[in-house]
Amino acid sequence: MKRAGIIGIGKLGLCFALNLERAGYEVYGVDVSEEYVNQLNTKAFSSPEPEVSELLAHSKSFFAGTDISTLLTKGVEDIFIMVATPSLADGTYDHSQIERITEELILKGKLEKTVHLYVGCTTMPGYCNLLAAKLQQYNYTVSYNPEFIAQGSIIHDQQYPDQVLIGEGDEEAGNRLEEIYRNLVKNNPMFCRMDRLSAEITKLATNCFLTTKISFANSIGDLAVKSGADHEKILKAIGADSRIGSKYLNYGFGFGGPCFPRDNRALGAFAKKQDYPLLISEATDDVNKMHLEFQLQHYLEKYAANEPIKFDYVSYKKGSVIIEESQQLALAVRLAKAGRKVIVNDRAEVKKEVEKKYPGLFEFSKL
């Protein structure tokens, strides 16, 4: 049985581990939390992410631990790194968790047999080249392999990707990675193989384009509302053009969540460091903020002062439990602070998190 290792088996890493196990791999996952690892190994862990709990319950070849050494002693030659790379104040990414893993690997000394590392977390363009140079003498290759998934459909998105992005450390690493994905996926995606730097830019640029498309749709929608036109028919007609397409071209709340806003800003930060300001990235972020202000005024005018304003959900997208940079939550907060009665409906865990963050600000629907 083929083996694979995953360092960082949180939300994304666990899904990938279970999909690999389903595809016939013996998978060894590593995480820093001993309690979490025990929950995984005893099948006691429950996740709100669709299919995760079921796949974990039926898994037979997925093993979790806290020691990276296990991957090396088990002879794992393909290791995915899927730890967090949170955003810094300047819009760039914090690579400190990857750095800690790197130092731990270096302490193991030079390997007799080459091990291939695949960085699945989002990094700043150029970082993986620096990482590869640091690890080369210890017999590791470094490739960049981010995923394009959405919270609430991670398992499905990993099985049915439009593309598999491979920033290969060398041809052998690229071949191995492509083979792993061909075993994992259930469709026939495009395999986009390139150098590491190009792949890092591709990841950010893809999400930057999507945020730009969302902001464009919302700005046209705002214009339609302002002028009395029909935003639904306008955007439907625009999306009917095959050069444009209808995906992400709907009028609604602004973009948010754990990926889109920060990838857009990170690309802008990288561009500035190259002395090439990416104006479209900055404009997209500005439009998203303008849209929130427009919606605030629209809601204040639309609803009478004593009329309750209801939100069906306040997570960054319907069905998710994540409220990070949620534009609908930001709108609800602004309305409530403006003295309006705001009633929030969402999943129990979302309501609990919102009440914890904004105690007493909202009423919550019991439906």
C-alpha positions as CSV (number, residue, x, y, z in Angstrom):
1,M,0.0,0.0,0.0
2,K,1.3,3.5,-0.9
3,R,2.0,5.8,2.0
4,A,1.6,9.6,2.4
5,G,2.1,11.9,5.3
6,I,0.3,15.1,6.2
7,I,1.7,17.6,8.7
8,G,-1.2,19.7,9.9
9,I,-4.4,17.8,10.0
10,G,-6.8,20.6,10.8
11,K,-9.8,21.4,8.7
12,L,-8.1,21.2,5.3
13,G,-5.5,18.6,6.2
14,L,-7.9,16.2,7.7
15,C,-10.2,16.3,4.6
16,F,-7.2,15.6,2.4
17,A,-6.0,12.8,4.6
18,L,-9.4,11.1,4.5
19,N,-9.7,11.5,0.8
20,L,-6.2,10.0,0.3
21,E,-7.2,7.1,2.6
22,R,-10.3,6.6,0.6
23,A,-8.2,6.5,-2.5
24,G,-6.2,3.6,-1.1
25,Y,-3.3,5.2,0.7
26,E,-1.9,4.5,4.1
27,V,-2.0,8.0,5.6
28,Y,0.0,9.3,8.6
29,G,-1.1,12.6,10.0
30,V,0.7,14.8,12.4
31,D,-0.7,17.5,14.7
32,V,0.5,19.4,17.7
33,S,-2.6,18.7,19.9
34,E,-2.4,15.3,21.6
35,E,-6.1,15.5,22.7
36,Y,-7.2,16.1,19.0
37,V,-5.0,13.3,17.8
38,N,-6.5,10.9,20.3
39,Q,-10.0,11.9,19.2
40,L,-9.1,11.2,15.6
41,N,-7.6,7.8,16.4
42,T,-10.6,6.7,18.6
43,K,-13.0,8.1,16.0
44,A,-14.5,10.3,18.6
45,F,-14.0,13.5,16.6
46,S,-17.0,15.1,15.0
47,S,-16.9,17.8,12.3
48,P,-19.5,20.1,10.9
49,E,-17.8,19.8,7.5
50,P,-19.9,17.5,5.3
51,E,-18.7,13.8,5.0
52,V,-15.7,14.2,7.4
53,S,-17.2,12.4,10.3
54,E,-18.5,9.6,8.1
55,L,-15.2,9.1,6.3
56,L,-13.3,9.2,9.6
57,A,-15.6,6.6,11.2
58,H,-15.0,4.2,8.3
59,S,-11.3,4.9,7.8
60,K,-8.9,1.9,8.4
61,S,-5.6,3.2,7.1
62,F,-5.5,6.7,8.6
63,F,-3.3,7.2,11.7
64,A,-2.7,10.4,13.6
65,G,0.2,11.3,15.9
66,T,2.2,14.2,17.3
67,D,5.7,13.3,16.2
68,I,7.1,14.2,12.8
69,S,9.7,11.4,13.2
70,T,6.9,8.9,12.7
71,L,6.7,9.9,9.0
72,L,10.4,9.2,8.5
73,T,10.5,6.0,10.4
74,K,7.5,4.7,8.4
75,G,9.4,5.4,5.2
76,V,6.9,8.0,4.0
77,E,8.4,9.7,0.9
78,D,5.5,12.0,0.1
79,I,4.7,14.6,2.8
80,F,2.1,17.3,2.6
81,I,2.4,20.4,4.8
82,M,-1.0,21.9,5.6
83,V,-0.4,24.2,8.6
84,A,-1.8,27.7,9.1
85,T,-0.2,30.7,7.5
86,P,-2.1,33.6,9.1
87,S,-2.1,37.1,7.6
88,L,0.2,39.7,9.1
89,A,-0.6,43.4,9.5
90,D,1.0,44.3,6.1
91,G,-1.0,41.8,4.2
92,T,1.7,39.2,3.9
93,Y,1.7,35.7,5.3
94,D,3.2,34.4,8.5
95,H,5.3,31.3,7.6
96,S,6.4,30.6,11.2
97,Q,4.6,27.3,11.5
98,I,6.3,26.1,8.3
99,E,9.6,27.3,9.6
100,R,9.2,25.3,12.9
101,I,8.5,22.2,10.8
102,T,11.6,23.0,8.7
103,E,13.8,23.3,11.7
104,E,12.5,20.0,13.1
105,L,13.3,18.3,9.9
106,I,16.8,19.7,9.7
107,L,17.5,18.4,13.2
108,K,16.9,14.9,11.9
109,G,19.9,15.3,9.7
110,K,20.4,14.4,6.1
111,L,18.2,11.6,4.8
112,E,19.5,8.6,2.9
113,K,16.5,8.6,0.6
114,T,14.9,11.7,-1.0
115,V,11.6,12.8,0.6
116,H,9.3,15.0,-1.3
117,L,7.5,17.9,0.6
118,Y,4.4,19.5,-0.9
119,V,3.4,22.8,0.7
120,G,-0.4,23.0,0.6
121,C,-0.8,26.1,2.6
122,T,-0.8,29.5,1.0
123,T,2.6,31.2,1.0
124,M,4.0,34.5,-0.3
125,P,5.5,34.2,-3.8
126,G,9.2,33.3,-3.5
127,Y,8.9,31.6,-0.1
128,C,9.0,28.0,-1.4
129,N,12.2,28.7,-3.3
130,L,13.8,29.9,-0.1
131,L,12.5,26.8,1.7
132,A,13.8,24.5,-1.0
133,A,17.3,26.0,-0.8
134,K,17.3,25.5,3.0
135,L,16.3,21.9,2.8
136,Q,18.1,20.7,-0.4
137,Q,21.3,19.6,1.4
138,Y,19.1,17.4,3.7
139,N,17.7,15.5,0.7
140,Y,14.3,17.0,0.6
141,T,12.5,18.5,-2.5
142,V,10.0,21.2,-2.0
143,S,6.9,21.7,-4.2
144,Y,4.0,24.1,-3.9
145,N,0.5,22.5,-4.1
146,P,-2.3,24.7,-2.8
147,E,-5.9,23.7,-3.2
148,F,-8.9,25.6,-4.4
149,I,-11.7,24.6,-2.1
150,A,-14.6,26.2,-0.2
151,Q,-15.6,25.7,3.4
152,G,-18.7,23.5,3.5
153,S,-17.6,21.4,0.5
154,I,-14.0,20.6,1.1
155,I,-14.3,16.8,0.6
156,H,-16.2,17.3,-2.7
157,D,-13.9,20.0,-4.0
158,Q,-10.8,17.9,-3.4
159,Q,-12.4,15.0,-5.3
160,Y,-13.6,17.2,-8.2
161,P,-11.1,20.0,-8.8
162,D,-11.2,22.1,-11.9
163,Q,-7.4,22.2,-11.8
164,V,-4.5,20.7,-9.8
165,L,-1.8,23.4,-9.4
166,I,1.7,21.9,-9.1
167,G,4.7,24.2,-8.5
168,E,7.1,21.3,-8.8
169,G,10.5,21.1,-7.1
170,D,11.7,18.9,-9.9
171,E,10.2,16.7,-12.6
172,E,10.1,13.6,-10.4
173,A,8.3,15.4,-7.6
174,G,5.8,16.8,-10.1
175,N,5.2,13.3,-11.5
176,R,4.7,11.8,-8.1
177,L,2.3,14.6,-7.1
178,E,0.3,14.2,-10.3
179,E,0.0,10.5,-9.8
180,I,-1.3,11.0,-6.2
181,Y,-4.0,13.3,-7.5
182,R,-4.9,11.0,-10.4
183,N,-5.6,8.4,-7.8
184,L,-7.5,10.8,-5.5
185,V,-9.8,12.7,-7.9
186,K,-13.0,11.4,-9.4
187,N,-13.0,13.7,-12.4
188,N,-10.5,14.7,-15.1
189,P,-9.0,18.1,-14.0
190,M,-6.4,20.1,-15.8
191,F,-2.9,19.5,-14.3
192,C,-1.1,22.9,-14.3
193,R,2.6,22.2,-13.7
194,M,5.0,25.0,-13.4
195,D,7.8,26.4,-11.2
196,R,7.2,27.2,-7.6
197,L,7.2,31.0,-7.9
198,S,4.7,30.9,-10.8
199,A,2.4,28.5,-8.8
200,E,2.5,30.8,-5.8
201,I,1.4,33.8,-7.9
202,T,-1.2,31.7,-9.6
203,K,-2.9,30.7,-6.3
204,L,-3.2,34.3,-5.2
205,A,-4.1,35.7,-8.6
206,T,-6.9,33.1,-9.0
207,N,-8.6,34.3,-5.8
208,C,-7.9,37.9,-6.7
209,F,-9.8,37.5,-9.9
210,L,-12.7,36.0,-8.1
211,T,-12.8,38.8,-5.6
212,T,-12.6,41.3,-8.5
213,K,-15.6,39.6,-10.2
214,I,-17.6,39.6,-7.0
215,S,-16.8,43.3,-6.4
216,F,-17.7,44.1,-10.0
217,A,-21.1,42.4,-9.7
218,N,-21.9,44.2,-6.4
219,S,-20.8,47.6,-7.8
220,I,-23.0,47.1,-10.9
221,G,-25.8,46.0,-8.6
222,D,-25.4,49.0,-6.4
223,L,-25.5,51.2,-9.4
224,A,-28.7,49.5,-10.6
225,V,-30.4,49.9,-7.2
226,K,-29.3,53.6,-7.0
227,S,-30.7,54.3,-10.5
228,G,-33.8,52.2,-10.2
229,A,-32.7,49.5,-12.7
230,D,-33.1,45.7,-12.4
231,H,-29.8,44.3,-11.1
232,E,-30.8,40.7,-11.5
233,K,-31.6,41.0,-15.2
234,I,-28.5,43.1,-15.8
235,L,-26.1,40.6,-14.2
236,K,-27.8,37.6,-15.8
237,A,-27.4,39.2,-19.2
238,I,-23.7,40.0,-18.5
239,G,-23.0,36.5,-17.3
240,A,-24.6,35.0,-20.4
241,D,-21.6,36.2,-22.4
242,S,-19.3,33.1,-22.6
243,R,-16.3,35.4,-22.3
244,I,-17.5,36.4,-18.8
245,G,-19.6,33.6,-17.3
246,S,-22.2,33.6,-14.6
247,K,-20.2,32.2,-11.7
248,Y,-19.6,34.7,-8.9
249,L,-21.5,37.3,-10.8
250,N,-24.5,37.7,-8.5
251,Y,-25.6,40.7,-6.4
252,G,-25.4,40.2,-2.7
253,F,-23.1,40.5,0.3
254,G,-19.4,41.3,-0.3
255,F,-16.7,38.7,-0.3
256,G,-15.3,37.5,3.0
257,G,-14.1,34.4,4.8
258,P,-10.6,33.0,5.4
259,C,-9.2,33.0,1.9
260,F,-10.5,35.6,-0.6
261,P,-9.8,38.9,1.4
262,R,-6.3,37.8,2.5
263,D,-5.2,36.4,-0.8
264,N,-6.2,39.5,-2.6
265,R,-4.3,41.7,-0.1
266,A,-1.3,39.4,-0.2
267,L,-1.0,39.6,-4.0
268,G,-1.2,43.4,-3.6
269,A,1.6,43.3,-1.0
270,F,3.8,41.1,-3.2
271,A,3.2,43.4,-6.2
272,K,4.3,46.4,-4.1
273,K,7.5,44.7,-3.1
274,Q,8.2,44.1,-6.8
275,D,7.7,47.9,-7.4
276,Y,4.6,47.1,-9.5
277,P,1.5,48.2,-7.5
278,L,-1.4,46.0,-8.4
279,L,-4.1,48.6,-8.6
280,I,-6.9,46.1,-9.3
281,S,-6.2,44.3,-6.0
282,E,-6.4,47.6,-4.1
283,A,-9.5,48.7,-6.0
284,T,-11.2,45.3,-5.3
285,D,-10.7,45.7,-1.6
286,D,-11.9,49.3,-1.7
287,V,-15.1,48.4,-3.6
288,N,-15.9,45.6,-1.1
289,K,-15.8,48.3,1.7
290,M,-17.8,50.7,-0.4
291,H,-20.4,48.0,-1.0
292,L,-20.8,47.5,2.7
293,E,-21.4,51.2,3.2
294,F,-23.9,51.2,0.4
295,Q,-25.8,48.3,1.9
296,L,-25.9,49.9,5.3
297,Q,-27.5,53.0,3.9
298,H,-29.9,51.0,1.8
299,Y,-31.1,48.9,4.8
300,L,-31.5,52.0,6.9
301,E,-33.7,53.6,4.2
302,K,-35.5,50.3,3.4
303,Y,-36.6,49.4,6.9
304,A,-38.6,51.6,9.2
305,A,-36.9,52.6,12.5
306,N,-39.1,50.2,14.5
307,E,-39.1,47.4,12.0
308,P,-36.9,44.3,12.8
309,I,-34.2,43.4,10.3
310,K,-33.7,39.7,9.9
311,F,-30.6,37.9,8.7
312,D,-31.0,34.2,7.6
313,Y,-27.3,33.7,8.2
314,V,-24.3,35.7,9.3
315,S,-21.4,33.3,8.6
316,Y,-19.3,34.4,5.6
317,K,-21.4,32.1,3.4
318,K,-24.5,30.1,3.9
319,G,-23.9,26.7,5.4
320,S,-20.5,27.6,6.8
321,V,-19.7,28.0,10.5
322,I,-17.0,30.6,9.8
323,I,-17.6,34.3,10.6
324,E,-14.1,35.5,9.7
325,E,-14.5,38.8,7.7
326,S,-18.1,38.0,7.1
327,Q,-19.6,41.0,5.3
328,Q,-23.2,40.1,6.3
329,L,-22.1,40.0,10.0
330,A,-20.3,43.3,9.6
331,L,-23.6,44.7,8.1
332,A,-25.6,43.3,11.0
333,V,-23.3,44.8,13.5
334,R,-23.4,48.2,11.9
335,L,-27.2,48.1,11.8
336,A,-27.5,47.0,15.4
337,K,-25.1,49.7,16.5
338,A,-27.2,52.3,14.6
339,G,-30.0,51.4,16.9
340,R,-31.9,48.9,14.8
341,K,-33.4,45.7,16.1
342,V,-31.5,42.9,14.3
343,I,-32.6,39.3,14.5
344,V,-30.0,36.7,13.5
345,N,-30.7,33.1,12.4
346,D,-27.9,30.6,11.8
347,R,-26.5,27.3,13.0
348,A,-26.2,26.9,16.8
349,E,-22.4,27.1,16.7
350,V,-22.5,30.3,14.7
351,K,-25.0,31.9,17.1
352,K,-22.8,31.0,20.0
353,E,-19.7,32.5,18.4
354,V,-21.6,35.7,17.4
355,E,-23.0,36.2,20.9
356,K,-19.6,35.6,22.4
357,K,-18.1,38.2,20.1
358,Y,-21.0,40.7,20.3
359,P,-22.7,40.0,23.7
360,G,-26.3,41.4,23.8
361,L,-26.1,43.1,20.4
362,F,-28.5,40.8,18.6
363,E,-31.7,38.8,19.1
364,F,-31.5,35.3,17.9
365,S,-34.3,33.4,16.0
366,K,-35.3,30.1,17.6
367,L,-36.3,28.7,14.2
